């Protein structure tokens, strides 16, 4: 059994959602640039290494946000 999610005030949740959307958009834009960059030594570039680390963290964050946004299943009762 999982612990219940804490209640987040609507205004905080809305602000967090907006910031998450902005972060995801900017990260996706960066990932497109990263993946289409024509550089044979990209794996040696410190900026590329940090970008890849960022992509991994944002991917985890995106999964967490999706879990939080999914409403819990309603129990069905047969009566």
MOUR-V818343 format. One record per residue. N is the residue number from 0. PSI is psi in degrees with one decimal (* if undefined). Layout:
n=N psi=PSI
n=N psi=PSI
//
This chain:
n=0 psi=135.6
n=1 psi=152.4
n=2 psi=146.2
n=3 psi=145.5
n=4 psi=140.0
n=5 psi=150.1
n=6 psi=125.0
n=7 psi=128.8
n=8 psi=145.7
n=9 psi=-44.0
n=10 psi=-36.1
n=11 psi=-42.7
n=12 psi=-42.8
n=13 psi=-41.7
n=14 psi=-43.0
n=15 psi=-42.3
n=16 psi=-45.0
n=17 psi=-43.3
n=18 psi=-38.9
n=19 psi=-42.6
n=20 psi=-42.5
n=21 psi=-43.8
n=22 psi=-43.9
n=23 psi=-41.8
n=24 psi=-48.3
n=25 psi=-37.5
n=26 psi=-39.4
n=27 psi=-41.6
n=28 psi=-43.6
n=29 psi=-40.0
n=30 psi=-34.9
n=31 psi=-43.8
n=32 psi=-43.6
n=33 psi=-47.3
n=34 psi=-18.2
n=35 psi=5.2
n=36 psi=128.2
n=37 psi=87.5
n=38 psi=119.1
n=39 psi=-21.3
n=40 psi=30.0
n=41 psi=-33.6
n=42 psi=-17.2
n=43 psi=-10.8
n=44 psi=124.5
n=45 psi=-37.6
n=46 psi=-41.7
n=47 psi=-39.5
n=48 psi=-43.8
n=49 psi=-37.1
n=50 psi=-42.6
n=51 psi=-40.6
n=52 psi=-43.2
n=53 psi=-44.2
n=54 psi=-39.7
n=55 psi=-42.7
n=56 psi=-43.7
n=57 psi=-35.4
n=58 psi=-43.5
n=59 psi=-43.3
n=60 psi=-41.0
n=61 psi=-42.6
n=62 psi=-41.0
n=63 psi=-44.9
n=64 psi=-40.3
n=65 psi=-38.9
n=66 psi=-40.0
n=67 psi=-32.3
n=68 psi=-20.0
n=69 psi=118.9
n=70 psi=145.4
n=71 psi=148.6
n=72 psi=138.6
n=73 psi=134.3
n=74 psi=141.5
n=75 psi=133.3
n=76 psi=136.4
n=77 psi=120.7
n=78 psi=*
//
